[in-house]
């Protein structure tokens, strides 16, 4: 007798109980949490990597927060043009921009930099590039170019100073066009700055009296007798802004002081700051005039300029590295209608050169320690926030020339 066939195996679906549904839900949540955690880790790494310090660089913090706000063009002690972050790191050098000379400046909008060797650098692209034209030779007989002062690139005009002799009062001021390569004379002057086409060229002119005393003063450098400040616009008569005696009085210097004047036009040429250095007192006051020569402000005697004034991109605030009363070195900030505000520099450094960030929120000043053995790593940069707070000090690659976006 044959055994009965085995019973048919029937498959039944698992019962979908409340407990099994909860288990599946917990597994899905756990898997989703793991994915989110992994994504968070990746995002965190990507975000933090650009802020990390390079080997030997500064630690993370307030300093590195300012490090990604553009690039600083600087002139090294060996007269090479370099670009770095505002924290002094990631320095880039250019084979074609070595030994470029010591006299240079940037246009108010930082789109051009004139070099002491007569060349023009364009900063419009991602890298520095040489402009097609050189600013010398200008005219026959000119022995050299001592510097040039571009002010604006709205019509690619700049000012240049050239001399056929060694006398300081024989400097010839020229308007030069990068667009056409042509130049025309604005006359003789000691120092010039500004936009020759629109706001005008602000110049200082020493005495033209041919006396031995004046010739000696001219050869010695800058304390010229009977100097005056003028505004010159091509095709128009020079406009007298002030005499040296008037500016010395406004700056609080003793009557009869022989002075050295330096013009520093505001960004749009509606004001001009004059540094007024007394030969006897060696104190440098700052006097601010309107385009018509009206006195806008005279900074208090407590502000003794150590270096060149620098106007903010908006043309409303003037930054001056200064020796305040008591021998402290401070950054003085002047804005029309407000009292002068000072921020102390880090101790032990004399700061003489300042530039503004493109957004006008920071000022970067450069100086060297008060000691004799200056080395290549001696240049110190102090970064000040216009809104206040302690400065950040770093080691910079050289004297700052421009702060690019």
Secondary structure as the mmCIF struct_conf table of DSSP 4:
data_model
#
loop_
_struct_conf.conf_type_id
_struct_conf.id
_struct_conf.beg_label_comp_id
_struct_conf.beg_label_asym_id
_struct_conf.beg_label_seq_id
_struct_conf.end_label_comp_id
_struct_conf.end_label_asym_id
_struct_conf.end_label_seq_id
HELX_LH_PP_P HELX_LH_PP_P1 UNK A 2 UNK A 9
HELX_LH_PP_P HELX_LH_PP_P2 UNK A 13 UNK A 15
HELX_RH_AL_P HELX_RH_AL_P1 UNK A 18 UNK A 49
TURN_TY1_P TURN_TY1_P1 UNK A 50 UNK A 51
BEND BEND1 UNK A 52 UNK A 52
HELX_LH_PP_P HELX_LH_PP_P3 UNK A 53 UNK A 54
TURN_TY1_P TURN_TY1_P2 UNK A 55 UNK A 56
BEND BEND2 UNK A 57 UNK A 57
HELX_LH_PP_P HELX_LH_PP_P4 UNK A 58 UNK A 59
BEND BEND3 UNK A 60 UNK A 61
HELX_RH_AL_P HELX_RH_AL_P2 UNK A 62 UNK A 67
TURN_TY1_P TURN_TY1_P3 UNK A 68 UNK A 68
BEND BEND4 UNK A 69 UNK A 69
STRN STRN1 UNK A 71 UNK A 75
TURN_TY1_P TURN_TY1_P4 UNK A 77 UNK A 78
BEND BEND5 UNK A 79 UNK A 79
STRN STRN2 UNK A 81 UNK A 84
TURN_TY1_P TURN_TY1_P5 UNK A 86 UNK A 87
BEND BEND6 UNK A 88 UNK A 88
BEND BEND7 UNK A 90 UNK A 90
STRN STRN3 UNK A 92 UNK A 93
TURN_TY1_P TURN_TY1_P6 UNK A 95 UNK A 96
BEND BEND8 UNK A 97 UNK A 99
BEND BEND9 UNK A 102 UNK A 102
STRN STRN4 UNK A 105 UNK A 106
TURN_TY1_P TURN_TY1_P7 UNK A 108 UNK A 109
BEND BEND10 UNK A 110 UNK A 111
STRN STRN5 UNK A 112 UNK A 114
TURN_TY1_P TURN_TY1_P8 UNK A 116 UNK A 117
BEND BEND11 UNK A 118 UNK A 118
STRN STRN6 UNK A 119 UNK A 122
BEND BEND12 UNK A 124 UNK A 127
STRN STRN7 UNK A 129 UNK A 134
BEND BEND13 UNK A 139 UNK A 139
TURN_TY1_P TURN_TY1_P9 UNK A 140 UNK A 141
STRN STRN8 UNK A 144 UNK A 152
TURN_TY1_P TURN_TY1_P10 UNK A 153 UNK A 156
STRN STRN9 UNK A 157 UNK A 163
BEND BEND14 UNK A 164 UNK A 166
HELX_RH_3T_P HELX_RH_3T_P1 UNK A 168 UNK A 170
STRN STRN10 UNK A 172 UNK A 177
TURN_TY1_P TURN_TY1_P11 UNK A 178 UNK A 180
STRN STRN11 UNK A 183 UNK A 188
BEND BEND15 UNK A 190 UNK A 190
STRN STRN12 UNK A 191 UNK A 195
TURN_TY1_P TURN_TY1_P12 UNK A 196 UNK A 199
STRN STRN13 UNK A 200 UNK A 205
HELX_RH_AL_P HELX_RH_AL_P3 UNK A 212 UNK A 220
BEND BEND16 UNK A 222 UNK A 222
STRN STRN14 UNK A 224 UNK A 224
TURN_TY1_P TURN_TY1_P13 UNK A 225 UNK A 226
STRN STRN15 UNK A 228 UNK A 232
TURN_TY1_P TURN_TY1_P14 UNK A 234 UNK A 235
BEND BEND17 UNK A 236 UNK A 236
STRN STRN16 UNK A 239 UNK A 243
HELX_RH_AL_P HELX_RH_AL_P4 UNK A 244 UNK A 250
TURN_TY1_P TURN_TY1_P15 UNK A 251 UNK A 252
HELX_LH_PP_P HELX_LH_PP_P5 UNK A 253 UNK A 254
TURN_TY1_P TURN_TY1_P16 UNK A 255 UNK A 256
STRN STRN17 UNK A 259 UNK A 265
TURN_TY1_P TURN_TY1_P17 UNK A 267 UNK A 268
BEND BEND18 UNK A 269 UNK A 270
STRN STRN18 UNK A 271 UNK A 278
TURN_TY1_P TURN_TY1_P18 UNK A 279 UNK A 281
STRN STRN19 UNK A 284 UNK A 290
TURN_TY1_P TURN_TY1_P19 UNK A 291 UNK A 292
BEND BEND19 UNK A 293 UNK A 293
STRN STRN20 UNK A 295 UNK A 298
TURN_TY1_P TURN_TY1_P20 UNK A 301 UNK A 302
STRN STRN21 UNK A 304 UNK A 305
BEND BEND20 UNK A 306 UNK A 307
STRN STRN22 UNK A 310 UNK A 311
TURN_TY1_P TURN_TY1_P21 UNK A 313 UNK A 314
BEND BEND21 UNK A 315 UNK A 316
STRN STRN23 UNK A 317 UNK A 323
HELX_RH_3T_P HELX_RH_3T_P2 UNK A 325 UNK A 327
STRN STRN24 UNK A 329 UNK A 335
TURN_TY1_P TURN_TY1_P22 UNK A 336 UNK A 337
BEND BEND22 UNK A 338 UNK A 338
STRN STRN25 UNK A 341 UNK A 344
HELX_LH_PP_P HELX_LH_PP_P6 UNK A 345 UNK A 346
TURN_TY1_P TURN_TY1_P23 UNK A 347 UNK A 348
STRN STRN26 UNK A 349 UNK A 356
TURN_TY1_P TURN_TY1_P24 UNK A 358 UNK A 359
BEND BEND23 UNK A 360 UNK A 361
STRN STRN27 UNK A 362 UNK A 369
BEND BEND24 UNK A 370 UNK A 372
TURN_TY1_P TURN_TY1_P25 UNK A 376 UNK A 377
STRN STRN28 UNK A 380 UNK A 385
TURN_TY1_P TURN_TY1_P26 UNK A 386 UNK A 387
BEND BEND25 UNK A 389 UNK A 389
HELX_LH_PP_P HELX_LH_PP_P7 UNK A 390 UNK A 391
STRN STRN29 UNK A 392 UNK A 395
BEND BEND26 UNK A 397 UNK A 398
STRN STRN30 UNK A 399 UNK A 404
#
